């Protein structure tokens, strides 16, 4: 019996050692960030072939073949090999929405086993307001706050609104490459709206804030790019200051 168990373990170990492995199997990455696939094969003396299947069709195209990156991928892609360990890493230096799709690793110079991984690239979070009042604001005015995120993949991200620590349900619309969430806010003349409305996405590292102020400031529309921080992946501030009683500041952090 012990001899049979030992033989079974040996067989299972042999099967496992020749298995082609690709990690991760499913992944989401922010647009502009780097990402890495790792493929491990038992056949260390033969080349790995990389392919990708774009979202728009089901036809595999070569990314890495005969130990060379294919034209069109050599600018943003890189391959690192650890020959003795049978490891081949495909690195996307700056992910773009068009990178979304299936990535395929094939061993034995492209004639052996193959294994796939699904990549989804998520764009930055954006928000804006429909506010367009004047100094003659009377009574109440409804303002529509909009938060959106672009994506390329099978699973659309979700968007969540918050105000003063409380979650607020917004109306959502989903297209083939964008999710939009809308929130209706009522402005009352003479009231203070210093507490911001914020939106965030389950697939984005950034948050978007819309702050409504009640004050008397005049100026002009400006847009400024700020350097990225360790947690945001990218900051963008859009400030709208017009000669009205109430103005809105929109900020992505």
N, C-alpha and C positions, 0 to 999 in steps of 0.2 A: 504493500500500500504506500509506504514512504517513497519507494522508488518511483511509483506512478505519479505521486504528487510532485516530486522533483522534476520528472520529465515534463509534466504539464506546465510547471513554472518556467522551465527552460523554453518551451514552445511559445508561451505567452510573452516572455521577455524578448524572444527573437522577433515576434510579430511587432511588438511595440517599438523595438529599436529601428525597424525599417519603415516605420510610419512617418509620413511627411506631416509636419506641423506648422501652422501659421497662426500667429497671435498679433493683435487681438482678433477675435472672430467678428465682433461688431464694435464700431467706434464712432464717436462724434467729435468733431474738432471745430474750433472757431476759425473763421476766415482770417488768413494772415498768420496763423500759428503754424508751428512745425509739427510733423507727425511721423511715426515710424512703424512699419510692419517688420516682423521678424519671422523668417522662414528657416526651419531646421530640417535637414535631411540626413539619412544614413549614408548616402552616396557622396562622400566628401570629395572624390576626385572628378566629379562631373558637374557641369555648370547648372545654375538655376536660371529659369526663364520666368520673367514677370510679365503679366498681362493685366489689362483693366477692361471692364465692360461698362461703358458710359450709361448714364441714366436714360438717355434718349433712345438707345437701341440695345439690342442683345448680341452685338457682334464684338467679340474680343479683339483688342488691338494690342500689339506688342509695346511694352515699355522698356524692357531690358532683355536683350537677346544676344547670344554669343559673346557674353562678357562686356557688352557695350550698351549704353543708354541709347534708345532710338531717338532720332531727330524730333525736336518738339518737346522732349521731356528732359533734355540735358541741362536746361537752365535752372529749373526749380527742383529737380529730383537728384538724388544721390544714392549709390549702392555701396555698402560696406560689407566686405566678406571676411569671415573667420574660417578659412578653409579647413583647418585641422578639426574644428568643432562641427563642421557642416552647417554653419550659420550664415545666412545671407539677409542683410537688412536693407529694406527699401525705405528711403527717407524722403518725405515731401517737405522741402524747406519752408515754403510759404503756401499754405493751403488756399485754394480758390474754390468757389461754388462748383465750377466745372469738374473738379476732382472727385465729386461725389459719384458713387457707384460701387461696383464689385472689383476687388483686386484679387488676382489669381497667381499663385506660386506653383510652378511645375518643375519637378526635379529631373535628373538624368538628361540634361541638355534639352529639356522641353519635351521629352518623350516618355516620361515616367508618370508618377502619381501627380495629382493636382488637388489643391485645396483653396477655398475661397474665403474672402473676408469682405464685409459690407462697411463702407465708409460714408458718413453723412457730414457735410460741411454746413455750418450755420453762420449766417451773416451777422453784422452788428445790430443791436437793438436801436430803434429810432422812435422818437415821439414828437408830436406837435399838437397845437391847439387851433380850434376854429375861431378863437376870440377875435372880434373885430368891432369893438364898441367905440364910442366917441364920448366927448365931455358931456353930451346931452343924454347920457345913460339915465333912463327912468325906470323905476320899479325893478323888474327882474330881466335877466337875459340868460338863455341857455347856451352853454359852451360844450362843445364836443372835443374830448381829449382822445387822441389816437396814438396807439403804440403798435409798432410793426417789426417783424423780423423776417429776413429772407432765409430760405433753406433750399437745399437740393438733396432729396432723399425720400424714402418711403414713409417715414413717420414725421408728421409736422410737429414742431414744438408747441408748447402751451404758454400763454401769457397771463400773468396775475397782476391785479391792481391792489394798491394799499393806500389808505389815508388815515393818519393818526393811529397807526398800528393795526387798523382793522382791514380785513380783506374785503374787497368790493368786486362784485361780479360784473364784468363787462360783456358787451355783445361781440361775438367773434365771427370773422369770415376767413375762409381758407381757400387759397387758389393753389395752382400747381407748384408755385415756388415762394409763396409769401403767406404769412399769418398776420392778420390785423385784428386788434381789439379796440373797441370803442367804449368810451365812458361819458355819459351825459352829466354835466355839472351845472347847477343853477346859481347864477351870481345875483345877489341882492344889493342894490345901491346902498352905499354907506357901510357895508359890512366888511370885516377883515378876513382875508384868505391867506394868511401867512403860512399855514400848515400845507406842506407839499403833497401832491398826488404822485405816487411812484408806480412804475410798472417793471416787471422782471419776467424773464423767461427761464423755463427749466433747462434750456439748452444753451444759454448764454451766460458769460461771466460778468456781463455788465448790467447795470440798472439804469433806468431812465426816470428823471424827476421833472415834474411840471409844478412850478410854484406860482400861485396867483397872489399878487400884492395889491393892496389898496393904498395908493399914495399919489403924490403929484410930482412926477419926474418926466422930463422930456429928453429926447435924443433920437438916435437912428438905429436901424437894424445892424447888428454886427454878428460875425461868426468867427470863432477862434479855435484852433487846434492846440490841445495840450499834450505834453509827453505822456506816454503810457506808464501806468503804475504796475506793481507786482500782482495786484489782485484784479484789475479791471480789464487788462488786455488792450485798452485804448480808451481815451477820454475825448469827449467832444462837447463843447458848450455852444449853444445858440441862444443869444440874448436878444429879445425883442423889446425895445424901449421906444414907445411912440407917445406923442403928446396927448395922452388921455389920462383919466383919473385912475384906471386900473391897468396894470401891465402884467405880462406873463413871462417868466424865465423858464426855459427848457434846458435841462442838463442831463447828459449821459455820463454815468460814473461806473 
